Amino acid sequence: MKTTMSVILIGAGFWSSTGWGLDSPTPPVVKVSTTLVTRTSSRAGSPSSSGLSLMQTAHLQTALDRKGFGVGLIDGQAGSRTTLALRDYARSGGLTEAAARAELLTDPEPVILTHTLISEDLAGVGSAPGDWVEAEKVPSMACGSLDEVLSERFHVSRHFLQRLNPAFTNWHAATAGSVITVPNTRPASWSVPASRLEVDCSEYRIRAFGATDNLIASFPCSIARKLHKVPVGDLTLVAFAPNPNYTFDPENFPESARAQEIGRKIIIPPGPRNPVGVYWLSLSAPGFGMHGTPHPETIGRRESHGCFRLTNWDITTLASMVEAGTPVRVMNVPVEESR
């Protein structure tokens, strides 16, 4: 059974979360047409270093994303996150990478769709102050602009979203009823839970395995900036917290003059720009967890204080396929370089 907790105390130096915002409203359903849109940037047909055009790479990325092999932000660029996602997808099906790529590129689903803006899209725009004291005052740590809202919802980089919609030069002026172009994404789903997870710290990926130890999903992640803070070894998932608050504790930021000036704990409200994103999965190592991020562009490198960060959409998908007690092995931690 999946369980939730009302309080988790996070050790010094790591993300903390107290109170989970469980009464937060359910995210709105996104209404998307099935009309293929061909209008793109004039450079969309230019081949990348992978030999694929920008739109071919975006097709590959959206197909991988739908199948549970995350690439981070869909951007039409064949970077390391896309390369590793393709490798894992090929492994999951017993295919060569060339065969897996061909299969994904011939997926009959369109790479992009049209989306008619609705009031819920516009209502998602708010603010997420960078100052802790100011952040305490807002009702939600929300996206600051419409293109940021759409970036989260459709797993797309804001730059690529703009390339798909060159006529939208001012997202602040967009109104309900406006028609835009977005990647064809949707949450991946599974009928049975994953039997175990692996965190590969050398490739910055979290992999999920099925009942027969077959690879069924994989997501890019970030790990601790200081490698000695990575919780190496065999752990388990112990609790689930959707829409978590975040507790700012100045003791966790001794290097920050501002934190020391504040001198008190502060509860930061839930939202996509909360420091732990939209979901927290607590690990059996005290003070450690897997969680979302307000900065999806930073996924896939050494970034955190010790926890494992994923995009908000990937942590939500991962949470849907695991249970309390699911084993987690943290492995392949690089050797800390000399200081």
N, C-alpha and C positions, 0 to 999 in steps of 0.2 A: 504493500500500500504506500502511496505517496503521502507524505505528511508535511505540514507547514509548521513554522515556529513563530511565536510572537516576539521573541527577543533572541539575538545572537550577540555575544560580546566578542569583539575582534581584538586580538592582541596588538600591542603597540607597534606602529609602523605599517599596519595593514588597513585595508578598507574596513570600515565598521558600519553596522546596520542595526538600527533599533526601531522596531515597528515597521510593518510591511505595507501599509496602504492597501489593505485587502478590500476596502470598500470603494476603491477607484473604479470609475465607469469602464465598461468593456469598450475596447477600441472600435470605432465605427467600421462597418463593412464597406469595402471599397468596390464601387461599381465600375466595371471595366468592359468595354466593348470587345468584340472579337475581330475587328476590322484591322487588317494589316496596313500599316502606314509606310510609304516608301520615301517620304520627304526627310532627308538627312543632310548633314553638312556636305559641302562639295568635296571634302577630303575623305568622305566615308569609304571610298573604294580603294584608298591607298593601302598597299600591303604593309604589314608590320614585319618585324624581324622573324616572327614565327611563320611567315609566308601567308598569313591570313589578313584579310582586310579588317578595318575597324569593326564593321558590322558583322563580319563572320566571327570575329573574336567575341563580340557581344552576344552573338547567337550561342556560341560555345559556353560562355559564362552563364547565361540565363538558363540554359538546359542543365548545366551542372548544378546551379542553385536550386532549381525545382526538384532535382533528384536527391538533394541532401549532401552535396559535395561543394561546400561553400568556397567562394572566391573573394570574399570581402565585398567591396564595392564594385558593382558592374561598371566598367569604364571603357571597354573596347581595347584594352591594352593587355598583351600577353605577358604578364609578369610572373613572378615565382608563385604567387598564391594560385593563379590559374593553372600553372604547370603542375603543381603538386595535387591540386584537386582533380585534374585530368588523370594523373598517375594513379591516384587512389580509386577513381571511378573504374579505370581499366582493371585494376587489381580486383575490385569487387565483382566484376563480371568475368574474370578469367580471360581478358582480352589484351591484345597488344595496345600500346598507346595510340598507334596509328588507326587501328580498328575502332577503338573507343572514340577517337576524335571524329572519324567518319560517321559513326553511328549518331553522335550528338549533333553533328552539322546537318544530318538529314532528318532530324526530328521534325515532324510535320507542323508542330506548333510554331506560330510566328514569333520572331524575336522581339518585336515591339507591337504595342497595341495603342489604341486611343483611350483616353480617360477623360471623362467629363467631370470637372471640378464640382464638388458638392460642399454644402455648408460646413460639414465636419472637417473637410480639408482645411478650410480657412480658420476654423475654430482651433486647430492644432497649433496655430502660431501664437507664441507668447514670448517669454523671456527666461533666461537662465543666467543670472548675474554671476560674474566671476569672483566677486567678493563674498566671503562666507556670510558676513552679517547681512548683506543685501539679499543673498540667496535664501536666507531664513524667512524672508518676508513674502516671498512669492507663493501663490497657491500651488504651482507645479513648476518643475524644472523642464520647461517646454522648449521646443525648437524656436529659433528666433526669426525664421522666415519661411515662406511657403515652399521654396525650393528645398529647404532643409527638411520640412515635413515630408515632402514627396521623395526625397533621397532615402529617408528611413523606410517609408512605406513600400517603395519599389526597389530597394537595395541597390541604388544607383548613385554614382558619384555626381555631385552637383555640376561639375564641369561637363560630364557626358550628357546629363539631363539638359543642359543649356544647348549643347550641340544638336540634340534631338528636337529642340524647340527654339530655333533661332529668332522667331518672331517675338518671343517673350523677353523683352529687354528690361522689363520692370515687373518682377514677380509680386511686388507689394501692390501693384495695381490690378492683379488678376481677380476675377469675380466668379461666383458660382455660375456654372453653365459654360465656362470656357473649356475648350477641348485641347488637351495636350497629348504628347506622345511619351510613352513610358515603356520600360522593359517588361516583358511578359513573365513576371515572377508570381509565385504563390508559395505558401508554406509547404514544405515537404512533410509527409506523414507516414507513420508506421502502425501496423495493426498489433504488433507485439513489442514489448520493451527491449532495449539493448541489454545484452547479458554482461557486458563490461566495457570500460573505456580505457584508452591509452592516451596519455599526453606526451607527445614527442617534442621535447624541448629543443632539439637540434633543427627540426623542420617547422616548428611553431604550428603544430596541428594537433587537434583532439580527434581521435578516431573512435568510432563506435562499432562494436562487433555483435553479431547475432548469436542465436542459440547454438549453432554449429561452428562458432568462432569464425564466421565469415564477416568480412568488412561490409558494413551497411551504410555508413555515413562518415563524413569527415569535415572538419571546420577549421579555418585558420584561427590562431589565438596569439595573444601576447603573453610573455612570461615576465618574471621579476627582472628588473634592471640589474640588480646585484644577485649574481647567480647563487651565492651561498644562502639566499633566502627562499630558493625554490624547495618546496617540500617533496623531496625525492622518495620514491618507494611505493609501497602498496597502501592505498587509502580506500575509503568508501564515501559515497554520498550519504549525508545524514539528514538534511532538511532542505525545504524548498520555500522561496520567498518571492512571489510575483510582486511587481511594483514596489520595490523596497524604498524606504527612507534611507538616508545616510547620516551617520553621526560624525560630525567634524570634531576632532579632539586635538587641541593644540600640542599635546604631548607627542603626537605622531608626526609633527612637522617642526622639529627643533631648529631646522635651518631657516625657517620662515620668520622674519621679523614681524610680519603682519599677524601670523598665528599667535605669536607670543604677546602681541599687543591685545588681541582679542581675549586671550586668557580664560576661555570658558568653552564648554561643549555646546555645539549647535546642531539642531536637527534640520537637515536639508530635506525638503519634500520630495515625493516621487516624481518621476517623469523621465522621458527619453534622454534628457541632459543631466540627470542625476549622476553623481560620480560612479555609481555602480550600475548605471543603465536601468533596464526594465525588469531584470530578473537576477536573483542571487541563488546559487546552489552551494550549500555549506558542505565542506569536506570534513572528514574525521580528524584531520590535523587541526588543532585549535587555532582559530584565527585565519584560516585559509578557505578560499572558495573559488568558484567559477562564476563570473558575472558579466553583465553587459558593459557598455562604455558609451560616454557621450561623444567620443571621437573615433568613429569607425575607420577613419583613414590611418590610424596608428596601429591597426591590427597586423600581426605578423612580425613582431620584433620584440626586443627587450624593453619593456615600458613600465610595468607595474611595480608596486611595492612588495609584491609577493604572490598575489592571486593570479588566476588565469582569466584573461579578458577575451571576450568574443564580441562580435557585432550584436546589437540588440536582437536582430531577427534570428541569428544563429543560436544564441543562448536560449531563446524562446523555443526554437525547434529542438534543441538538445534536451531541454527540460521536459518536453512532451514524450520523450522516448526512454527516459530513465526513471528509476524508483529509488526510494530510500534503501540503502544497502547495496546499490550497484557498485561493484568494484571499480577502482580507478588506479591505474599504474602510471606513475610519473617517471619518465625514463629519458635517456640520451641527453642529460644535462651537460652542456659544454663545460670545459675546464675554465675556471675563472682566470682571466689574464692577470699578469703581474701588475701591481700598483706601485 
